[in-house]
C-alpha cells in the first residue's frame, strides 16, 4: 500500500504493509466514527477522546454512506407510517 505524507513541506509517497501505515490518528478517527454510528452521543465520545470543540470533533467523524442511507430510510419509514 502507498500513501502520501508530508516530510517538511515536501509531499512524499510512503509504502509498506497496510498495518504499518495505520497511525494513532487513524485509530482515533475510526473510534469516533464507529462509536457515533453505534449510537453513542457525541458529548460522550468527546469526553473519551478529549475533544473540547464540536467543530474539531466533527473533523474526526467520517460517516459512511451506508449509515447515511440507513438513517434516511429509518426517518422516512417512520414519517410515512
VOTORVO-308388 format. One line per field, with one value per atom (N, C-alpha, C): chain; residue number from 1; atom name; y, z, x; residue in one letter. Coordinates in nm, 4 decimals, always signed. Example, Ala and Ser with C-alpha at 12.3 -4.5 7.8 and 13.67 -1.06 7.14 Angstrom:
BEGIN
bakol: (A/A/A/A/A/A)
minu: (1/1/1/2/2/2)
rovo: (N/CA/C/N/CA/C)
v: (-0.5690/-0.4500/-0.3300/-0.2250/-0.1060/+0.0030)
w: (+0.7800/+0.7800/+0.7800/+0.7080/+0.7140/+0.7870)
u: (+1.3190/+1.2300/+1.3200/+1.2850/+1.3670/+1.2900)
lumti: (A/A/A/S/S/S)
END
This chain:
BEGIN
bakol: (A/A/A/A/A/A/A/A/A/A/A/A/A/A/A/A/A/A/A/A/A/A/A/A/A/A/A/A/A/A/A/A/A/A/A/A/A/A/A/A/A/A/A/A/A/A/A/A/A/A/A/A/A/A/A/A/A/A/A/A/A/A/A/A/A/A/A/A/A/A/A/A/A/A/A/A/A/A/A/A/A/A/A/A/A/A/A/A/A/A/A/A/A/A/A/A/A/A/A/A/A/A/A/A/A/A/A/A/A/A/A/A/A/A/A/A/A/A/A/A/A/A/A/A/A/A/A/A/A/A/A/A/A/A/A/A/A/A/A/A/A/A/A/A/A/A/A/A/A/A/A/A/A/A/A/A/A/A/A/A/A/A/A/A/A/A/A/A/A/A/A/A/A/A/A/A/A/A/A/A/A/A/A/A/A/A/A/A/A/A/A/A/A/A/A/A/A/A/A/A/A/A/A/A/A/A/A/A/A/A/A/A/A/A/A/A/A/A/A/A/A/A/A/A/A/A/A/A/A/A/A/A/A/A/A/A/A/A/A/A/A/A/A)
minu: (1/1/1/2/2/2/3/3/3/4/4/4/5/5/5/6/6/6/7/7/7/8/8/8/9/9/9/10/10/10/11/11/11/12/12/12/13/13/13/14/14/14/15/15/15/16/16/16/17/17/17/18/18/18/19/19/19/20/20/20/21/21/21/22/22/22/23/23/23/24/24/24/25/25/25/26/26/26/27/27/27/28/28/28/29/29/29/30/30/30/31/31/31/32/32/32/33/33/33/34/34/34/35/35/35/36/36/36/37/37/37/38/38/38/39/39/39/40/40/40/41/41/41/42/42/42/43/43/43/44/44/44/45/45/45/46/46/46/47/47/47/48/48/48/49/49/49/50/50/50/51/51/51/52/52/52/53/53/53/54/54/54/55/55/55/56/56/56/57/57/57/58/58/58/59/59/59/60/60/60/61/61/61/62/62/62/63/63/63/64/64/64/65/65/65/66/66/66/67/67/67/68/68/68/69/69/69/70/70/70/71/71/71/72/72/72/73/73/73/74/74/74/75/75/75/76/76/76/77/77/77/78/78/78/79/79/79/80/80/80/81/81/81)
rovo: (N/CA/C/N/CA/C/N/CA/C/N/CA/C/N/CA/C/N/CA/C/N/CA/C/N/CA/C/N/CA/C/N/CA/C/N/CA/C/N/CA/C/N/CA/C/N/CA/C/N/CA/C/N/CA/C/N/CA/C/N/CA/C/N/CA/C/N/CA/C/N/CA/C/N/CA/C/N/CA/C/N/CA/C/N/CA/C/N/CA/C/N/CA/C/N/CA/C/N/CA/C/N/CA/C/N/CA/C/N/CA/C/N/CA/C/N/CA/C/N/CA/C/N/CA/C/N/CA/C/N/CA/C/N/CA/C/N/CA/C/N/CA/C/N/CA/C/N/CA/C/N/CA/C/N/CA/C/N/CA/C/N/CA/C/N/CA/C/N/CA/C/N/CA/C/N/CA/C/N/CA/C/N/CA/C/N/CA/C/N/CA/C/N/CA/C/N/CA/C/N/CA/C/N/CA/C/N/CA/C/N/CA/C/N/CA/C/N/CA/C/N/CA/C/N/CA/C/N/CA/C/N/CA/C/N/CA/C/N/CA/C/N/CA/C/N/CA/C/N/CA/C/N/CA/C/N/CA/C/N/CA/C/N/CA/C/N/CA/C/N/CA/C/N/CA/C/N/CA/C/N/CA/C)
v: (-0.1165/+0.0000/+0.1237/+0.2264/+0.3524/+0.4641/+0.5529/+0.6708/+0.7924/+0.9079/+1.0324/+1.0921/+1.1517/+1.2089/+1.3287/+1.4286/+1.5445/+1.5178/+1.5466/+1.5445/+1.6875/+1.7653/+1.9089/+1.9685/+2.0357/+2.0938/+2.0060/+1.8974/+1.8105/+1.6948/+1.6704/+1.5583/+1.4364/+1.3304/+1.2103/+1.0887/+0.9855/+0.8582/+0.7710/+0.7116/+0.6184/+0.4846/+0.3805/+0.2496/+0.1519/+0.0514/-0.0509/-0.1344/-0.2261/-0.3066/-0.2175/-0.2491/-0.1628/-0.1395/-0.2441/-0.2285/-0.1352/-0.1270/-0.0391/+0.1077/+0.1345/+0.2711/+0.3289/+0.2466/+0.2933/+0.3653/+0.4865/+0.5675/+0.5754/+0.6318/+0.6522/+0.7490/+0.8408/+0.9339/+0.8581/+0.7606/+0.6771/+0.6013/+0.5455/+0.4709/+0.5619/+0.6839/+0.7788/+0.8144/+0.8401/+0.8708/+0.7524/+0.6326/+0.5123/+0.4952/+0.5141/+0.5033/+0.6030/+0.7271/+0.8306/+0.7921/+0.7514/+0.7180/+0.5975/+0.4898/+0.3687/+0.3942/+0.4646/+0.4944/+0.5742/+0.6736/+0.7550/+0.6699/+0.5867/+0.5030/+0.3977/+0.3617/+0.2673/+0.3361/+0.4677/+0.5401/+0.6158/+0.6195/+0.6970/+0.8454/+0.9195/+1.0645/+1.1306/+1.2307/+1.2985/+1.3491/+1.3985/+1.4513/+1.3426/+1.2204/+1.1095/+1.0732/+1.0688/+1.0370/+1.1454/+1.2704/+1.3816/+1.3727/+1.3263/+1.3083/+1.2039/+1.0963/+0.9878/+1.0323/+1.1018/+1.1397/+1.2698/+1.3449/+1.4695/+1.5893/+1.5747/+1.6895/+1.7893/+1.9160/+2.0208/+2.0971/+2.0913/+2.1678/+2.0734/+2.1009/+2.0209/+2.0349/+2.1525/+2.1750/+2.0837/+2.0705/+1.9826/+1.8371/+1.8024/+1.6660/+1.6232/+1.7113/+1.6772/+1.6495/+1.7040/+1.6752/+1.5303/+1.4703/+1.3315/+1.2334/+1.2831/+1.1983/+1.1766/+1.0523/+1.0185/+0.9226/+0.9762/+0.8927/+0.8192/+0.6893/+0.6069/+0.6302/+0.6033/+0.6156/+0.5211/+0.4025/+0.3049/+0.3589/+0.4240/+0.4820/+0.5905/+0.6755/+0.7821/+0.7217/+0.6179/+0.5519/+0.4920/+0.4239/+0.3648/+0.4717/+0.5814/+0.6901/+0.7506/+0.7704/+0.8250/+0.7314/+0.6031/+0.5048/+0.4988/+0.4947/+0.4863/+0.6100/+0.7267/+0.8511/+0.8563/+0.8184/+0.8268/+0.7151/+0.5982/+0.4913/+0.5357/+0.5981/+0.6457/+0.7576/+0.8433/+0.9553/+0.9080/+0.8038/+0.7543/+0.6684/+0.5924/+0.5000/+0.5659)
w: (+0.0000/+0.0000/+0.0000/-0.0684/-0.0749/-0.0274/+0.0555/+0.0951/+0.0848/+0.0765/+0.0666/+0.2060/+0.2313/+0.3618/+0.3418/+0.4249/+0.4184/+0.5001/+0.4397/+0.5072/+0.4974/+0.6039/+0.5948/+0.5046/+0.3983/+0.3021/+0.1789/+0.1722/+0.0546/+0.0738/-0.0271/-0.0265/-0.0846/-0.0054/-0.0493/-0.0402/-0.1190/-0.1121/-0.0068/+0.0788/+0.1794/+0.1484/+0.1344/+0.1033/+0.2153/+0.2249/+0.3264/+0.3403/+0.4349/+0.4625/+0.5261/+0.5005/+0.5462/+0.6970/+0.7745/+0.9200/+0.9662/+0.8905/+0.9264/+0.8960/+0.8127/+0.7751/+0.8594/+0.9436/+1.0296/+1.1491/+1.1713/+1.2808/+1.3952/+1.5067/+1.6183/+1.5772/+1.4870/+1.4367/+1.3586/+1.2786/+1.2048/+1.3021/+1.4060/+1.5060/+1.5769/+1.6058/+1.6741/+1.5855/+1.4583/+1.3644/+1.3539/+1.3461/+1.3365/+1.4618/+1.5792/+1.7051/+1.7095/+1.6720/+1.6737/+1.5811/+1.4597/+1.3610/+1.4037/+1.4441/+1.4828/+1.6071/+1.7050/+1.8273/+1.7951/+1.7080/+1.6677/+1.5944/+1.5024/+1.4252/+1.5123/+1.6253/+1.7192/+1.8119/+1.8021/+1.8788/+2.0007/+2.0221/+2.1354/+2.1096/+2.2097/+2.1922/+2.1689/+2.0819/+2.0550/+2.1815/+2.2782/+2.4010/+2.4770/+2.4777/+2.5460/+2.4737/+2.3418/+2.2633/+2.2845/+2.2878/+2.3086/+2.4445/+2.5462/+2.6788/+2.6720/+2.5992/+2.5882/+2.5093/+2.3985/+2.3102/+2.3514/+2.4403/+2.4859/+2.3966/+2.3025/+2.2192/+2.3037/+2.2935/+2.3661/+2.2743/+2.1464/+2.0488/+1.9556/+1.9376/+1.8452/+1.7031/+1.6674/+1.5324/+1.5042/+1.6003/+1.5825/+1.5829/+1.6728/+1.6804/+1.5456/+1.4831/+1.3560/+1.2450/+1.2553/+1.1559/+1.1665/+1.2836/+1.3051/+1.2636/+1.2454/+1.2165/+1.0666/+1.0221/+0.8809/+0.8613/+0.8509/+0.8431/+0.7097/+0.7157/+0.5949/+0.5155/+0.3867/+0.3008/+0.3473/+0.3941/+0.4416/+0.5630/+0.6553/+0.7735/+0.7331/+0.6393/+0.5925/+0.5306/+0.4494/+0.3862/+0.4908/+0.5910/+0.6968/+0.7732/+0.8055/+0.8784/+0.7947/+0.6672/+0.5762/+0.5671/+0.5426/+0.5311/+0.6583/+0.7741/+0.9017/+0.9264/+0.8958/+0.9175/+0.8300/+0.7037/+0.6134/+0.6362/+0.6781/+0.7131/+0.8303/+0.9293/+1.0469/+1.0087/+0.9165/+0.8759/+0.7963/+0.7179/+0.6319/+0.7097/+0.8057/+0.8804/+0.9903)
u: (+0.0845/+0.0000/+0.0897/+0.0443/+0.1183/+0.0260/+0.0795/+0.0029/+0.0937/+0.0329/+0.1088/+0.1233/+0.2399/+0.2697/+0.3611/+0.3442/+0.4339/+0.5585/+0.6713/+0.8003/+0.8515/+0.8286/+0.8525/+0.7468/+0.7885/+0.6939/+0.6766/+0.7514/+0.7505/+0.6529/+0.5685/+0.4754/+0.5462/+0.5559/+0.6275/+0.5362/+0.5692/+0.4983/+0.5644/+0.4826/+0.5317/+0.4676/+0.5486/+0.4925/+0.5236/+0.4392/+0.4585/+0.3332/+0.3365/+0.2183/+0.1129/-0.0136/-0.1219/-0.1169/-0.0927/-0.0917/+0.0191/+0.1256/+0.2362/+0.2096/+0.1090/+0.0759/-0.0372/-0.0981/-0.2067/-0.1458/-0.1913/-0.1377/-0.2382/-0.1966/-0.2892/-0.3999/-0.3688/-0.4702/-0.5776/-0.5366/-0.6317/-0.7210/-0.6613/-0.7381/-0.8376/-0.7966/-0.8847/-1.0039/-0.9788/-1.0886/-1.1847/-1.1292/-1.2120/-1.2963/-1.2366/-1.3100/-1.4257/-1.3999/-1.5035/-1.6183/-1.5864/-1.6892/-1.7720/-1.7067/-1.7800/-1.8642/-1.8100/-1.8851/-2.0109/-1.9981/-2.1128/-2.2161/-2.1707/-2.2627/-2.3307/-2.2692/-2.3311/-2.4311/-2.4401/-2.5404/-2.4906/-2.3600/-2.3083/-2.3297/-2.3732/-2.3884/-2.2521/-2.2479/-2.1211/-2.0519/-2.1298/-2.0704/-1.9949/-2.0468/-1.9791/-1.8495/-1.8550/-1.7349/-1.6298/-1.6727/-1.5807/-1.5120/-1.5836/-1.5229/-1.4122/-1.4371/-1.3395/-1.2165/-1.2398/-1.1290/-1.0600/-1.1234/-1.0633/-1.0904/-1.1834/-1.2199/-1.2984/-1.2649/-1.3375/-1.4314/-1.4048/-1.4816/-1.5573/-1.6869/-1.7673/-1.7133/-1.6655/-1.6120/-1.4932/-1.4037/-1.2872/-1.3324/-1.4228/-1.4758/-1.5332/-1.6099/-1.6745/-1.5740/-1.4537/-1.3494/-1.3021/-1.3179/-1.2780/-1.3875/-1.5074/-1.6222/-1.6346/-1.6196/-1.6315/-1.7476/-1.8668/-1.9864/-1.9902/-2.0197/-2.0228/-2.1512/-2.1451/-2.2630/-2.3726/-2.3342/-2.4314/-2.5072/-2.4369/-2.5005/-2.5998/-2.5611/-2.6498/-2.7750/-2.7578/-2.8725/-2.9653/-2.9096/-2.9913/-3.0688/-3.0033/-3.0693/-3.1819/-3.1559/-3.2563/-3.3765/-3.3497/-3.4575/-3.5412/-3.4753/-3.5469/-3.6324/-3.5801/-3.6545/-3.7788/-3.7641/-3.8778/-3.9787/-3.9327/-4.0274/-4.1134/-4.0514/-4.1245/-4.2213/-4.1820/-4.2668/-4.3877/-4.3693/-4.4767/-4.5759/-4.5271/-4.6139/-4.6904)
lumti: (X/X/X/X/X/X/X/X/X/X/X/X/X/X/X/X/X/X/X/X/X/X/X/X/X/X/X/X/X/X/X/X/X/X/X/X/X/X/X/X/X/X/X/X/X/X/X/X/X/X/X/X/X/X/X/X/X/X/X/X/X/X/X/X/X/X/X/X/X/X/X/X/X/X/X/X/X/X/X/X/X/X/X/X/X/X/X/X/X/X/X/X/X/X/X/X/X/X/X/X/X/X/X/X/X/X/X/X/X/X/X/X/X/X/X/X/X/X/X/X/X/X/X/X/X/X/X/X/X/X/X/X/X/X/X/X/X/X/X/X/X/X/X/X/X/X/X/X/X/X/X/X/X/X/X/X/X/X/X/X/X/X/X/X/X/X/X/X/X/X/X/X/X/X/X/X/X/X/X/X/X/X/X/X/X/X/X/X/X/X/X/X/X/X/X/X/X/X/X/X/X/X/X/X/X/X/X/X/X/X/X/X/X/X/X/X/X/X/X/X/X/X/X/X/X/X/X/X/X/X/X/X/X/X/X/X/X/X/X/X/X/X/X)
END
